[in-house]
């Protein structure tokens, strides 16, 4: 069964609702330019209210390794998602399991997935100015080419309406959504969250 990550969590209510609907993982954005950015104290408060067996993921963009390690330790984060231009060497220095996000321009981006010493690769839509949360998708056939080679997390433009089609096309390890289940940046829509998870689990 495909796993589901709800990213861009900013408050306890959204976190607990996502978990109640069956989310496997929650994502927290530590990137100041994002409208979904949250500070360490806020994340720690949310993490501390979660039931057991829910993975927490911290998203970072071009941050120093030292800052990443310090932040996740303070916030109680389980997994690090690197969403910028981090190198394979950066990934090796992170003190938590790492997911490396690649913003897909074409087949050459997907081919890079084997270069990183990480637990999983997340494929997202490319945008010249944004690092995730764009609401845009990319050619899923490119993701399908590597879904059997690496634990693949599919992101980029996913919604309750298209997530089932995406899973059928790519057969990913997990799907990741942020803006596709929001009523406003940083505020999740309860009905969209429930529908997204239910539709992902139908297959």
Buried (B, 14 or more C-beta within 10 A) or exposed (E): EBBBBBBBBBBBEBBBBBBEBBBBBBBBBBBEEBBBBBEBEBBBBBBEEBEEEBBBBBBBBEBEBEEBBEBBEEBBBBBBBBBBEBEEEBBEBBEBBBBBBBBBEEEEBBEBBEEBEBBBBBBBBBBEEBBBBBBEBBEBEBBBBBBEEBBBBBBBBBBBEBBBEBBEBBBBBBBBBBBBBBEEEBBBBBEBBBBBBBBBBEE
